[in-house]
Amino acid sequence: MKKVLVFGGFGFLGYYLVKELLTRGYNITVADIMEDAELCNLVRYIPCDISNKDEVSKVFKTDTFRIVYNLAGFANLDTALKFPIKTINLNVIGNMYIMEECIKQDVEKFVYASSAYAMSNKGSFYGISKLASEKIIEEYHKKYNLPFIILRYGSVYSERPYNNNYIYNLVKKAVLKKEIKHNGDGNEIREYIHAADAGKLSVDVIESDTFLNLHVILTGIERMKRIEVFQMINEILNNEVNINCDASGYQNHYKFTPYSFEPSVSKKLIANPHIDMGQGLLECVRSVHSNEK
């Protein structure tokens, strides 16, 4: 089977992508700054900080890869706000280091994990870094004929604990502290997609040329207001949760849609079948109880 290199393969979304690649029989190498106890025994792992050009180069010298994913870098808007320079170094410059090596190896497909914030004037440094990388990828394709697929992920969640897993952290606070605090009026709309579904779709796109050199939006089927999610969590927890929304604190996130402008034409890909939001929330609750024992 084809050799696949995944930068950031042990992160929140990377975990599910790697699991799906394993299920389909790919030969996988993961380059990441951290290890994963579960996956390390199933894939080849190489420590790598993508902001270090030499470390990226060393990864590519270990083998010849046909498909390369980049899921590394900052994936949290608030973290990017605090560290703008590091955000650009990781999300833009680090991505360029990877693409330079992809050109040398003549890879078949370079898959970049972007965000819905690349289509928005919200998102501050995070959104800017994603849009900048998208435009640079397009230019690399024009100049060096690097085949690419850009995946714009929407609101991804799962029952696994990660710092940037918004829904899990929301459920955790509801379970342990019996409260949900939200900066916003709760009417913000999102299309939630379970990370397992996102992982499957992220592999689907490499198994044909349908999405080659395109931007693909990966979101869920269910459009929900944030307040509706809060209320679902409250009902699952027997209406014992205090919900507090503060509309004055909502500035850098989009409210109804990320489409402030459209930088590039994109296709939308939806999982069918998919993990139901209610079932996903219930799994989060079970996971919190299990992890906090």
Backbone as CSV, one residue per row, in Angstrom:
resi,resn,N_x,N_y,N_z,CA_x,CA_y,CA_z,C_x,C_y,C_z
1,MET,0.845,-1.201,0.000,0.000,0.000,0.000,0.875,1.244,0.000
2,LYS,0.319,2.368,-0.438,1.081,3.602,-0.538,1.581,4.081,0.822
3,LYS,2.778,4.670,0.796,3.355,5.207,2.020,2.833,6.627,2.252
4,VAL,2.299,6.834,3.450,1.691,8.111,3.806,2.437,8.723,4.986
5,LEU,2.742,9.994,4.866,3.390,10.742,5.945,2.383,11.732,6.507
6,VAL,2.206,11.709,7.826,1.238,12.601,8.469,1.947,13.472,9.503
7,PHE,2.062,14.751,9.212,2.563,15.702,10.198,1.408,16.069,11.125
8,GLY,1.663,15.994,12.434,0.602,16.256,13.391,-0.354,15.087,13.533
9,GLY,0.124,13.883,13.274,-0.734,12.699,13.279,-1.155,12.209,14.641
10,PHE,-0.600,12.791,15.710,-0.986,12.386,17.063,-1.817,13.470,17.752
11,GLY,-2.243,14.469,17.010,-3.081,15.521,17.583,-4.544,15.130,17.609
12,PHE,-5.398,16.083,17.906,-6.834,15.846,18.047,-7.426,15.192,16.798
13,LEU,-7.344,15.854,15.664,-7.875,15.298,14.428,-6.939,14.252,13.837
14,GLY,-5.637,14.442,14.017,-4.653,13.508,13.473,-4.854,12.092,13.955
15,TYR,-5.238,11.945,15.218,-5.493,10.618,15.787,-6.531,9.858,14.966
16,TYR,-7.616,10.521,14.633,-8.701,9.865,13.888,-8.311,9.627,12.432
17,LEU,-7.543,10.536,11.864,-7.049,10.333,10.505,-6.144,9.111,10.438
18,VAL,-5.208,9.008,11.365,-4.272,7.878,11.383,-5.014,6.568,11.607
19,LYS,-5.995,6.567,12.503,-6.791,5.361,12.752,-7.497,4.908,11.479
20,GLU,-8.022,5.852,10.714,-8.719,5.510,9.474,-7.740,5.020,8.415
21,LEU,-6.576,5.640,8.324,-5.546,5.187,7.390,-5.110,3.767,7.723
22,LEU,-4.982,3.463,9.011,-4.620,2.110,9.441,-5.699,1.110,9.040
23,THR,-6.945,1.485,9.229,-8.068,0.613,8.879,-8.045,0.254,7.397
24,ARG,-7.599,1.190,6.569,-7.592,0.974,5.117,-6.267,0.417,4.605
25,GLY,-5.352,0.132,5.515,-4.147,-0.590,5.131,-2.990,0.227,4.622
26,TYR,-2.965,1.524,4.876,-1.853,2.351,4.414,-0.615,2.148,5.289
27,ASN,0.544,2.371,4.692,1.820,2.334,5.395,2.086,3.746,5.929
28,ILE,2.050,3.913,7.249,1.988,5.259,7.827,3.225,5.617,8.636
29,THR,3.713,6.829,8.395,4.728,7.444,9.243,4.128,8.715,9.821
30,VAL,4.263,8.898,11.132,3.754,10.100,11.791,4.928,10.942,12.272
31,ALA,4.909,12.221,11.923,5.893,13.183,12.408,5.172,14.168,13.318
32,ASP,5.580,14.211,14.573,4.868,15.042,15.543,5.819,15.402,16.677
33,ILE,5.463,16.445,17.427,6.301,16.839,18.560,6.000,15.994,19.793
34,MET,4.901,15.238,19.762,4.533,14.414,20.910,4.249,12.988,20.456
35,GLU,4.292,12.062,21.401,3.986,10.664,21.123,2.555,10.344,21.519
36,ASP,2.043,9.249,20.988,0.741,8.723,21.376,0.923,7.260,21.754
37,ALA,0.652,6.952,23.015,0.925,5.606,23.531,0.183,4.528,22.752
38,GLU,-1.018,4.836,22.303,-1.826,3.855,21.577,-1.326,3.640,20.156
39,LEU,-1.009,4.724,19.454,-0.682,4.627,18.033,0.796,4.376,17.738
40,CYS,1.665,4.694,18.690,3.108,4.556,18.440,3.509,3.134,18.058
41,ASN,2.801,2.160,18.577,3.120,0.765,18.262,2.528,0.303,16.938
42,LEU,1.705,1.144,16.319,1.017,0.762,15.086,1.569,1.470,13.856
43,VAL,2.317,2.554,14.080,2.883,3.323,12.971,4.350,3.616,13.267
44,ARG,5.059,4.101,12.271,6.425,4.565,12.523,6.353,6.021,12.977
45,TYR,7.012,6.324,14.076,6.957,7.670,14.644,8.309,8.346,14.579
46,ILE,8.307,9.614,14.113,9.524,10.419,14.056,9.251,11.748,14.755
47,PRO,9.974,12.058,15.837,9.791,13.366,16.489,10.143,14.494,15.517
48,CYS,9.282,15.514,15.461,9.539,16.613,14.520,8.776,17.874,14.911
49,ASP,9.492,18.981,14.908,8.903,20.304,15.066,8.930,20.952,13.686
50,ILE,7.763,21.220,13.097,7.736,21.699,11.712,8.302,23.108,11.556
51,SER,8.495,23.827,12.660,9.127,25.145,12.550,10.645,25.039,12.406
52,ASN,11.146,23.802,12.526,12.572,23.543,12.357,12.798,22.906,10.982
53,LYS,13.389,23.652,10.081,13.569,23.195,8.702,14.381,21.908,8.619
54,ASP,15.431,21.805,9.435,16.289,20.616,9.402,15.538,19.370,9.864
55,GLU,14.695,19.520,10.886,13.923,18.376,11.368,12.930,17.897,10.310
56,VAL,12.302,18.817,9.608,11.384,18.445,8.530,12.131,17.705,7.430
57,SER,13.293,18.215,7.072,14.101,17.585,6.027,14.516,16.166,6.404
58,LYS,14.873,15.973,7.674,15.287,14.640,8.138,14.165,13.623,8.025
59,VAL,12.936,14.076,8.275,11.786,13.173,8.168,11.676,12.625,6.755
60,PHE,11.808,13.491,5.767,11.670,13.077,4.375,12.825,12.194,3.911
61,LYS,13.955,12.309,4.564,15.108,11.487,4.195,14.978,10.034,4.664
62,THR,13.997,9.768,5.529,13.842,8.407,6.061,13.135,7.469,5.093
63,ASP,12.426,8.034,4.084,11.664,7.179,3.173,11.177,8.007,1.998
64,THR,10.525,7.350,1.056,9.890,8.032,-0.068,8.377,7.934,0.114
65,PHE,7.729,9.073,0.237,6.298,9.113,0.542,5.496,9.541,-0.679
66,ARG,4.355,8.908,-0.874,3.484,9.225,-2.000,2.436,10.276,-1.635
67,ILE,1.987,10.227,-0.379,0.963,11.161,0.082,1.433,11.783,1.392
68,VAL,1.284,13.106,1.505,1.706,13.812,2.710,0.557,14.670,3.223
69,TYR,0.227,14.476,4.490,-0.760,15.312,5.177,-0.037,16.281,6.101
70,ASN,-0.533,17.508,6.190,-0.049,18.423,7.225,-1.208,18.869,8.104
71,LEU,-1.255,18.290,9.311,-2.231,18.677,10.329,-1.544,19.341,11.511
72,ALA,-0.266,19.647,11.369,0.502,20.206,12.477,0.273,21.716,12.593
73,GLY,0.747,22.264,13.708,0.626,23.701,13.933,-0.466,24.033,14.931
74,PHE,-0.670,25.331,15.162,-1.715,25.773,16.073,-3.085,25.570,15.430
75,ALA,-4.004,24.964,16.191,-5.367,24.764,15.700,-6.378,25.426,16.624
76,ASN,-5.918,26.320,17.466,-6.782,26.978,18.436,-6.708,28.482,18.238
77,LEU,-7.863,29.090,18.017,-7.914,30.521,17.731,-7.373,31.355,18.881
78,ASP,-7.746,31.024,20.102,-7.321,31.807,21.256,-5.815,31.703,21.493
79,THR,-5.245,30.511,21.250,-3.793,30.342,21.374,-3.074,31.193,20.329
80,ALA,-3.625,31.200,19.120,-3.033,31.998,18.046,-3.074,33.489,18.370
81,LEU,-4.124,33.926,19.049,-4.225,35.327,19.457,-3.104,35.714,20.414
82,LYS,-2.737,34.790,21.287,-1.696,35.062,22.277,-0.293,34.997,21.680
83,PHE,-0.128,34.163,20.645,1.205,33.945,20.075,1.181,34.138,18.547
84,PRO,1.004,35.370,18.081,0.889,35.606,16.636,2.128,35.227,15.828
85,ILE,3.320,35.521,16.350,4.543,35.212,15.605,4.739,33.703,15.496
86,LYS,4.541,33.004,16.614,4.675,31.548,16.591,3.610,30.918,15.694
87,THR,2.424,31.524,15.650,1.359,31.029,14.776,1.784,31.071,13.319
88,ILE,2.375,32.175,12.901,2.824,32.303,11.508,3.995,31.359,11.235
89,ASN,4.908,31.233,12.192,6.045,30.322,12.019,5.581,28.878,11.828
90,LEU,4.617,28.460,12.620,4.131,27.083,12.539,3.188,26.875,11.357
91,ASN,2.162,27.694,11.291,1.092,27.458,10.316,1.431,27.872,8.891
92,VAL,2.369,28.778,8.740,2.720,29.245,7.388,4.132,28.784,6.996
93,ILE,5.138,29.214,7.744,6.523,28.873,7.400,6.746,27.372,7.514
94,GLY,6.256,26.762,8.604,6.397,25.315,8.766,5.762,24.551,7.624
95,ASN,4.613,25.020,7.181,3.942,24.376,6.045,4.769,24.504,4.770
96,MET,5.450,25.622,4.599,6.304,25.815,3.430,7.508,24.874,3.460
97,TYR,8.078,24.651,4.654,9.176,23.690,4.769,8.731,22.309,4.287
98,ILE,7.515,21.932,4.661,6.979,20.626,4.248,6.782,20.581,2.732
99,MET,6.229,21.632,2.176,5.989,21.648,0.730,7.290,21.603,-0.073
100,GLU,8.319,22.262,0.431,9.615,22.221,-0.249,10.115,20.786,-0.374
101,GLU,9.955,20.007,0.687,10.384,18.607,0.647,9.458,17.761,-0.226
102,CYS,8.183,18.114,-0.252,7.230,17.401,-1.120,7.626,17.547,-2.593
103,ILE,8.074,18.723,-2.949,8.501,18.970,-4.333,9.710,18.106,-4.673
104,LYS,10.668,18.024,-3.744,11.871,17.226,-3.978,11.526,15.751,-4.182
105,GLN,10.512,15.270,-3.448,10.137,13.853,-3.536,9.085,13.590,-4.607
106,ASP,8.577,14.648,-5.211,7.562,14.488,-6.257,6.358,13.696,-5.726
107,VAL,5.828,14.133,-4.582,4.697,13.427,-3.971,3.457,13.518,-4.862
108,GLU,2.602,12.518,-4.748,1.392,12.472,-5.576,0.329,13.449,-5.093
109,LYS,0.206,13.580,-3.763,-0.811,14.468,-3.207,-0.327,15.061,-1.886
110,PHE,-0.467,16.378,-1.776,-0.202,17.070,-0.517,-1.539,17.546,0.033
111,VAL,-1.873,17.085,1.243,-3.179,17.396,1.835,-2.969,18.328,3.021
112,TYR,-3.588,19.492,2.953,-3.401,20.503,3.987,-4.667,20.692,4.813
113,ALA,-4.512,20.657,6.135,-5.639,20.870,7.042,-5.825,22.360,7.290
114,SER,-6.809,22.927,6.605,-7.130,24.333,6.788,-8.347,24.450,7.701
115,SER,-9.044,25.552,7.614,-10.153,25.812,8.527,-11.214,26.657,7.844
116,ALA,-12.437,26.580,8.367,-13.512,27.447,7.885,-13.150,28.912,8.095
117,TYR,-12.257,29.191,9.052,-11.856,30.573,9.313,-11.016,31.165,8.179
118,ALA,-10.530,30.328,7.274,-9.815,30.845,6.104,-10.760,31.591,5.181
119,MET,-12.066,31.372,5.340,-13.072,32.003,4.494,-13.715,33.198,5.182
120,SER,-13.153,33.626,6.308,-13.819,34.620,7.143,-12.898,35.785,7.469
121,ASN,-13.506,36.947,7.761,-12.708,38.056,8.272,-12.618,38.010,9.792
122,LYS,-13.166,36.949,10.372,-12.986,36.663,11.789,-11.810,35.682,11.926
123,GLY,-11.461,35.373,13.159,-10.413,34.375,13.364,-9.036,34.941,13.582
124,SER,-8.879,36.268,13.416,-7.623,36.946,13.723,-6.409,36.233,13.110
125,PHE,-5.335,36.063,13.874,-4.089,35.513,13.339,-4.247,34.064,12.877
126,TYR,-5.136,33.318,13.526,-5.356,31.930,13.124,-5.946,31.865,11.714
127,GLY,-7.024,32.591,11.493,-7.640,32.610,10.170,-6.702,33.144,9.102
128,ILE,-5.947,34.181,9.456,-4.980,34.761,8.519,-3.921,33.725,8.137
129,SER,-3.437,32.971,9.127,-2.395,31.974,8.860,-2.909,30.883,7.929
130,LYS,-4.165,30.490,8.101,-4.743,29.443,7.258,-4.972,29.944,5.838
131,LEU,-5.477,31.152,5.703,-5.695,31.711,4.364,-4.364,31.926,3.641
132,ALA,-3.364,32.426,4.372,-2.047,32.637,3.773,-1.476,31.320,3.252
133,SER,-1.591,30.265,4.052,-1.079,28.958,3.626,-1.835,28.439,2.409
134,GLU,-3.140,28.644,2.379,-3.920,28.209,1.213,-3.425,28.890,-0.060
135,LYS,-3.217,30.194,0.014,-2.769,30.935,-1.171,-1.353,30.520,-1.586
136,ILE,-0.499,30.242,-0.605,0.862,29.792,-0.908,0.834,28.410,-1.553
137,ILE,-0.035,27.534,-1.065,-0.186,26.198,-1.662,-0.616,26.321,-3.118
138,GLU,-1.566,27.192,-3.383,-2.026,27.402,-4.760,-0.876,27.888,-5.643
139,GLU,-0.038,28.734,-5.091,1.091,29.263,-5.863,2.147,28.187,-6.110
140,TYR,2.370,27.338,-5.114,3.295,26.210,-5.296,2.788,25.267,-6.390
141,HIS,1.478,25.117,-6.459,0.908,24.275,-7.520,1.165,24.896,-8.892
142,LYS,0.987,26.212,-8.993,1.195,26.897,-10.268,2.667,26.854,-10.693
143,LYS,3.548,27.092,-9.724,4.972,27.213,-10.057,5.680,25.869,-10.139
144,TYR,5.325,24.936,-9.211,6.055,23.670,-9.124,5.199,22.449,-9.452
145,ASN,3.944,22.689,-9.804,3.018,21.601,-10.132,2.840,20.617,-8.970
146,LEU,2.802,21.150,-7.748,2.578,20.324,-6.568,1.080,20.011,-6.447
147,PRO,0.678,18.747,-6.587,-0.742,18.395,-6.474,-1.206,18.553,-5.022
148,PHE,-2.348,19.196,-4.825,-2.792,19.464,-3.454,-4.275,19.179,-3.278
149,ILE,-4.644,19.017,-2.012,-6.038,19.007,-1.588,-6.084,19.814,-0.301
150,ILE,-6.883,20.865,-0.289,-7.036,21.680,0.911,-8.357,21.324,1.575
151,LEU,-8.267,20.902,2.834,-9.453,20.512,3.598,-9.773,21.605,4.608
152,ARG,-10.932,22.217,4.441,-11.377,23.243,5.388,-12.336,22.594,6.391
153,TYR,-11.821,22.360,7.580,-12.615,21.695,8.604,-13.524,22.699,9.309
154,GLY,-14.734,22.244,9.605,-15.666,23.055,10.374,-15.487,22.810,11.853
155,SER,-16.593,22.658,12.571,-16.549,22.478,14.031,-16.438,20.991,14.363
156,VAL,-15.206,20.546,14.586,-14.921,19.131,14.838,-14.921,18.871,16.348
157,TYR,-15.492,17.727,16.735,-15.515,17.373,18.151,-15.373,15.858,18.298
158,SER,-15.121,15.404,19.521,-15.108,13.970,19.816,-15.126,13.777,21.326
159,GLU,-15.117,12.517,21.739,-15.124,12.208,23.166,-13.719,12.108,23.754
160,ARG,-12.685,12.368,22.940,-11.310,12.314,23.449,-10.892,13.682,24.001
161,PRO,-10.221,13.695,25.162,-9.819,14.967,25.774,-8.634,15.611,25.065
162,TYR,-8.856,16.796,24.518,-7.796,17.608,23.921,-8.078,19.064,24.259
163,ASN,-7.028,19.873,24.330,-7.201,21.279,24.680,-8.091,22.024,23.696
164,ASN,-8.020,21.658,22.406,-8.806,22.365,21.401,-10.067,21.614,20.992
165,ASN,-10.503,20.664,21.840,-11.759,19.953,21.604,-12.860,20.694,22.365
166,TYR,-13.467,21.670,21.713,-14.409,22.584,22.368,-15.571,21.847,23.024
167,ILE,-16.201,20.937,22.298,-17.376,20.251,22.823,-17.020,19.394,24.039
168,TYR,-15.928,18.654,23.952,-15.517,17.824,25.094,-15.269,18.687,26.327
169,ASN,-14.553,19.791,26.151,-14.245,20.653,27.286,-15.503,21.293,27.858
170,LEU,-16.462,21.559,26.984,-17.753,22.083,27.413,-18.489,21.060,28.280
171,VAL,-18.512,19.828,27.801,-19.170,18.743,28.534,-18.459,18.492,29.858
172,LYS,-17.141,18.517,29.836,-16.367,18.279,31.061,-16.726,19.284,32.150
173,LYS,-16.809,20.561,31.779,-17.156,21.587,32.762,-18.597,21.412,33.245
174,ALA,-19.473,20.999,32.333,-20.872,20.779,32.716,-20.990,19.611,33.692
175,VAL,-20.217,18.565,33.450,-20.269,17.384,34.316,-19.649,17.670,35.683
176,LEU,-18.483,18.300,35.694,-17.735,18.467,36.942,-18.148,19.697,37.750
177,LYS,-18.528,20.769,37.036,-18.850,22.014,37.741,-20.317,22.414,37.630
178,LYS,-21.070,21.636,36.872,-22.505,21.891,36.689,-22.769,23.282,36.105
179,GLU,-21.869,23.722,35.210,-22.074,25.027,34.591,-21.510,25.066,33.178
180,ILE,-22.103,25.926,32.366,-21.599,26.219,31.037,-21.512,27.737,30.911
181,LYS,-20.303,28.242,30.712,-20.103,29.671,30.495,-19.708,29.896,29.042
182,HIS,-20.394,30.806,28.377,-20.154,31.013,26.953,-20.045,32.493,26.639
183,ASN,-18.987,32.852,25.931,-18.821,34.232,25.469,-19.575,34.411,24.154
184,GLY,-20.807,34.850,24.251,-21.688,35.009,23.104,-23.124,34.871,23.563
185,ASP,-24.075,35.188,22.669,-25.484,35.114,23.062,-26.086,33.721,22.887
186,GLY,-25.288,32.779,22.341,-25.760,31.410,22.174,-26.448,31.142,20.847
187,ASN,-26.659,32.197,20.053,-27.340,32.023,18.765,-26.375,31.754,17.614
188,GLU,-25.086,31.645,17.930,-24.101,31.339,16.892,-24.390,29.949,16.323
189,ILE,-24.303,29.832,15.011,-24.644,28.576,14.334,-23.381,27.851,13.887
190,ARG,-23.328,26.551,14.134,-22.209,25.715,13.698,-22.737,24.426,13.084
191,GLU,-21.941,23.848,12.205,-22.239,22.535,11.628,-21.226,21.554,12.209
192,TYR,-21.622,20.881,13.273,-20.699,20.020,14.005,-20.476,18.694,13.273
193,ILE,-19.220,18.256,13.289,-18.863,16.967,12.685,-17.968,16.213,13.656
194,HIS,-18.291,14.951,13.882,-17.465,14.126,14.771,-16.108,13.890,14.101
195,ALA,-15.059,13.873,14.904,-13.707,13.715,14.372,-13.530,12.395,13.625
196,ALA,-14.263,11.353,14.032,-14.178,10.073,13.317,-14.719,10.217,11.903
197,ASP,-15.800,10.973,11.745,-16.349,11.236,10.410,-15.386,12.093,9.589
198,ALA,-14.800,13.093,10.239,-13.832,13.951,9.556,-12.619,13.145,9.105
199,GLY,-12.187,12.195,9.942,-11.057,11.337,9.590,-11.350,10.489,8.366
200,LYS,-12.546,9.929,8.311,-12.936,9.096,7.166,-12.973,9.921,5.879
201,LEU,-13.574,11.098,5.951,-13.647,11.955,4.767,-12.259,12.412,4.328
202,SER,-11.364,12.594,5.296,-9.999,13.032,4.987,-9.212,11.970,4.246
203,VAL,-9.601,10.714,4.409,-8.977,9.628,3.648,-9.707,9.421,2.323
204,ASP,-11.016,9.600,2.328,-11.790,9.459,1.090,-11.223,10.331,-0.033
205,VAL,-10.789,11.545,0.313,-10.370,12.502,-0.718,-9.095,12.095,-1.440
206,ILE,-8.282,11.223,-0.819,-7.026,10.838,-1.482,-7.198,9.592,-2.357
207,GLU,-8.358,8.943,-2.266,-8.531,7.663,-2.956,-9.125,7.792,-4.349
208,SER,-9.243,9.016,-4.818,-9.600,9.278,-6.209,-9.026,10.647,-6.566
209,ASP,-9.139,11.035,-7.812,-8.647,12.346,-8.237,-9.761,13.386,-8.279
210,THR,-10.918,13.042,-7.749,-12.071,13.939,-7.787,-11.795,15.271,-7.110
211,PHE,-11.029,15.232,-6.031,-10.804,16.438,-5.232,-9.398,17.013,-5.408
212,LEU,-8.688,16.532,-6.420,-7.319,16.982,-6.644,-7.292,18.461,-7.038
213,ASN,-6.422,19.215,-6.375,-6.229,20.644,-6.610,-7.491,21.463,-6.334
214,LEU,-8.247,20.999,-5.322,-9.473,21.691,-4.928,-9.474,21.976,-3.434
215,HIS,-10.362,22.889,-3.051,-10.639,23.164,-1.646,-11.916,22.414,-1.273
216,VAL,-11.863,21.674,-0.182,-13.001,20.846,0.229,-13.420,21.238,1.643
217,ILE,-14.700,21.528,1.812,-15.231,21.877,3.126,-15.757,20.612,3.792
218,LEU,-15.255,20.310,4.985,-15.704,19.141,5.735,-16.485,19.606,6.967
219,THR,-17.795,19.474,6.906,-18.629,19.873,8.033,-19.702,18.818,8.268
220,GLY,-20.446,18.995,9.326,-21.516,18.066,9.649,-22.813,18.402,8.930
221,ILE,-23.766,17.514,9.049,-25.080,17.707,8.446,-25.936,18.636,9.297
222,GLU,-25.759,18.546,10.620,-26.654,19.236,11.539,-26.187,20.665,11.836
223,ARG,-26.988,21.639,11.398,-26.737,23.040,11.748,-27.429,23.324,13.073
224,MET,-26.646,23.711,14.059,-27.202,23.915,15.393,-26.708,25.222,15.992
225,LYS,-27.597,25.876,16.741,-27.178,27.025,17.527,-26.416,26.516,18.754
226,ARG,-25.474,27.312,19.218,-24.719,26.925,20.397,-25.649,26.668,21.585
227,ILE,-26.649,27.509,21.752,-27.562,27.349,22.876,-28.294,26.012,22.812
228,GLU,-28.545,25.514,21.607,-29.202,24.214,21.462,-28.284,23.084,21.939
229,VAL,-27.002,23.230,21.669,-26.027,22.241,22.165,-25.977,22.287,23.684
230,PHE,-25.950,23.506,24.235,-25.919,23.651,25.691,-27.141,22.978,26.326
231,GLN,-28.295,23.195,25.702,-29.537,22.633,26.238,-29.553,21.110,26.137
232,MET,-28.972,20.566,25.056,-28.872,19.111,24.927,-28.007,18.526,26.039
233,ILE,-26.879,19.185,26.295,-25.990,18.724,27.372,-26.725,18.777,28.711
234,ASN,-27.450,19.864,28.937,-28.193,20.026,30.176,-29.229,18.919,30.354
235,GLU,-29.922,18.574,29.280,-30.926,17.508,29.365,-30.280,16.152,29.650
236,ILE,-29.141,15.886,29.004,-28.421,14.627,29.252,-28.017,14.533,30.717
237,LEU,-27.702,15.678,31.319,-27.257,15.721,32.721,-28.407,16.064,33.669
238,ASN,-29.620,15.709,33.265,-30.809,15.831,34.134,-31.118,17.262,34.556
239,ASN,-30.851,18.211,33.627,-31.184,19.632,33.856,-30.551,20.198,35.132
240,GLU,-29.322,19.776,35.395,-28.616,20.249,36.590,-27.536,21.283,36.273
241,VAL,-27.488,21.725,35.010,-26.409,22.610,34.569,-26.891,24.057,34.470
242,ASN,-26.117,24.974,35.007,-26.404,26.405,34.895,-25.747,26.958,33.632
243,ILE,-26.540,27.488,32.713,-26.045,28.010,31.442,-25.972,29.522,31.502
244,ASN,-24.769,30.062,31.252,-24.561,31.509,31.323,-23.914,32.002,30.032
245,CYS,-24.650,32.797,29.249,-24.141,33.356,27.993,-23.859,34.841,28.159
246,ASP,-22.666,35.260,27.742,-22.252,36.663,27.840,-22.001,37.197,26.432
247,ALA,-22.973,37.899,25.887,-22.887,38.373,24.501,-21.780,39.392,24.292
248,SER,-21.339,40.070,25.339,-20.335,41.127,25.193,-18.934,40.584,24.912
249,GLY,-18.719,39.287,25.171,-17.369,38.739,25.033,-17.091,38.044,23.723
250,TYR,-17.968,38.211,22.722,-17.846,37.463,21.472,-17.322,38.377,20.365
251,GLN,-16.059,38.215,19.979,-15.475,39.135,19.010,-14.799,38.447,17.826
252,ASN,-13.969,37.459,18.099,-13.112,36.914,17.048,-13.649,35.665,16.366
253,HIS,-14.830,35.199,16.769,-15.444,34.035,16.144,-16.599,34.481,15.252
254,TYR,-16.840,33.754,14.165,-17.981,34.084,13.325,-19.266,33.663,14.009
255,LYS,-20.377,34.344,13.677,-21.633,34.073,14.367,-22.495,33.063,13.608
256,PHE,-22.835,33.371,12.354,-23.725,32.496,11.608,-23.019,31.717,10.505
257,THR,-22.044,32.350,9.884,-21.352,31.707,8.771,-19.937,32.246,8.663
258,PRO,-18.981,31.422,8.250,-17.614,31.918,8.059,-17.433,32.657,6.746
259,TYR,-18.438,32.668,5.866,-18.261,33.165,4.514,-18.329,34.688,4.437
260,SER,-17.313,35.363,4.982,-17.216,36.802,4.833,-16.817,37.145,3.404
261,PHE,-15.982,36.305,2.827,-15.639,36.376,1.413,-15.211,34.988,1.003
262,GLU,-15.100,34.740,-0.271,-14.765,33.403,-0.752,-13.431,33.447,-1.482
263,PRO,-12.315,33.088,-0.827,-10.999,33.181,-1.455,-10.818,32.213,-2.617
264,SER,-11.428,31.036,-2.543,-11.310,30.047,-3.606,-12.573,29.198,-3.629
265,VAL,-12.964,28.776,-4.806,-14.146,27.933,-4.936,-13.884,26.607,-4.236
266,SER,-14.873,26.119,-3.504,-14.679,24.889,-2.751,-15.877,23.969,-2.887
267,LYS,-15.616,22.667,-2.705,-16.675,21.666,-2.677,-16.952,21.291,-1.228
268,LYS,-18.197,20.921,-0.967,-18.562,20.504,0.388,-18.724,19.007,0.426
269,LEU,-18.105,18.365,1.446,-18.156,16.914,1.588,-18.736,16.580,2.944
270,ILE,-19.776,15.723,2.959,-20.483,15.372,4.188,-20.462,13.870,4.370
271,ALA,-20.249,13.433,5.609,-20.208,12.003,5.919,-21.606,11.399,5.841
272,ASN,-21.711,10.270,5.181,-22.978,9.550,5.108,-22.687,8.049,5.096
273,PRO,-23.015,7.315,6.172,-23.681,7.785,7.385,-22.755,8.608,8.265
274,HIS,-23.329,9.208,9.322,-22.537,10.040,10.220,-22.920,9.766,11.665
275,ILE,-22.067,10.221,12.581,-22.331,10.063,14.010,-23.267,11.178,14.461
276,ASP,-24.426,10.810,14.990,-25.431,11.768,15.429,-24.888,12.642,16.565
277,MET,-25.256,13.920,16.555,-24.754,14.857,17.557,-25.150,14.443,18.972
278,GLY,-26.379,14.005,19.153,-26.820,13.577,20.471,-26.015,12.406,20.985
279,GLN,-25.767,11.422,20.103,-24.954,10.275,20.479,-23.523,10.704,20.791
280,GLY,-23.023,11.644,20.000,-21.671,12.144,20.227,-21.531,12.833,21.578
281,LEU,-22.549,13.622,21.958,-22.523,14.291,23.257,-22.576,13.281,24.400
282,LEU,-23.405,12.250,24.222,-23.503,11.213,25.239,-22.167,10.503,25.433
283,GLU,-21.452,10.240,24.336,-20.127,9.622,24.433,-19.144,10.540,25.147
284,CYS,-19.286,11.857,24.937,-18.427,12.809,25.645,-18.666,12.741,27.143
285,VAL,-19.938,12.673,27.535,-20.283,12.583,28.958,-19.687,11.318,29.565
286,ARG,-19.841,10.192,28.876,-19.288,8.925,29.358,-17.775,9.007,29.476
287,SER,-17.145,9.663,28.492,-15.689,9.784,28.497,-15.210,10.621,29.675
288,VAL,-15.907,11.716,29.958,-15.532,12.569,31.093,-15.609,11.781,32.394
289,HIS,-16.725,11.041,32.585,-16.877,10.233,33.796,-15.756,9.199,33.908
290,SER,-15.400,8.592,32.787,-14.358,7.567,32.783,-12.993,8.167,33.094
291,ASN,-12.686,9.320,32.493,-11.371,9.940,32.663,-11.177,10.570,34.038
292,GLU,-12.279,10.921,34.696,-12.173,11.600,35.980,-12.288,10.663,37.171
293,LYS,-12.377,9.343,36.913,-12.452,8.388,38.015,-11.161,8.367,38.810
